[in-house]
């Protein structure tokens, strides 16, 4: 997840799509994604990258606390 900030375009989108499959397997996933800049991706101008990031966060919803949900909103 630490290489996420260095990726651009299709590589970033494919990286996020690959993470969707096993995202619930990791511990403290939201904190690592937040450190990697997932909140910045949500305001990115490219619609496809934003939609993949939203799908990733949607899959994480059951594991998020109320405070984390407020950070996203």
C-alpha positions in Angstrom: 0.0 0.0 0.0 2.9 2.3 0.5 3.6 2.6 -3.2 0.1 3.9 -3.9 1.3 7.6 -3.9 3.9 6.9 -6.6 1.5 5.3 -9.1 -0.4 7.2 -11.8 -3.2 6.4 -14.2 -4.0 2.9 -15.1 -1.4 1.4 -12.7 -3.1 3.1 -9.8 -6.5 1.9 -10.8 -5.2 -1.7 -11.3 -3.5 -1.6 -7.9 -6.7 -0.5 -6.2 -8.7 -3.2 -8.1 -6.3 -5.9 -6.9 -6.7 -4.7 -3.3 -10.5 -5.0 -3.5 -10.4 -8.8 -3.6 -8.6 -9.2 -0.2 -9.1 -5.9 1.5 -11.1 -7.5 4.4 -8.2 -9.8 5.2 -5.8 -7.1 6.5 -5.7 -5.6 10.0 -6.0 -1.8 10.4 -6.7 -1.5 6.7 -8.4 1.9 6.8 -5.4 3.5 8.7 -3.0 2.2 6.1 -5.2 3.3 3.2 -5.5 6.7 4.9 -1.8 7.0 5.2 -1.4 6.0 1.6 -3.7 8.9 0.5 -7.1 7.2 -0.2 -8.9 10.3 0.9 -7.0 12.3 -1.8 -8.0 9.7 -4.4 -11.7 10.3 -3.6 -11.3 13.9 -4.8 -9.3 13.0 -7.9 -10.4 14.3 -11.2 -10.3 10.8 -12.9 -13.7 9.2 -12.5 -12.5 5.6 -12.9 -9.9 5.9 -10.1 -12.5 7.5 -7.9 -15.0 4.8 -8.6 -12.5 2.0 -7.8 -11.6 3.8 -4.5 -15.3 4.0 -3.6 -15.7 0.3 -4.3 -12.7 -0.4 -2.1 -14.2 1.7 0.8 -17.6 0.2 0.2 -16.2 -3.3 0.9 -14.5 -1.9 4.0 -17.7 -0.4 5.5 -18.5 -3.2 7.9 -15.1 -2.9 9.6 -15.1 0.9 9.9 -15.9 2.8 13.2 -18.2 5.8 13.4 -15.2 8.2 13.6 -13.7 6.7 10.4 -17.0 7.0 8.6 -17.2 10.7 9.6 -13.7 11.2 8.1 -14.8 9.8 4.8 -18.0 11.9 4.7 
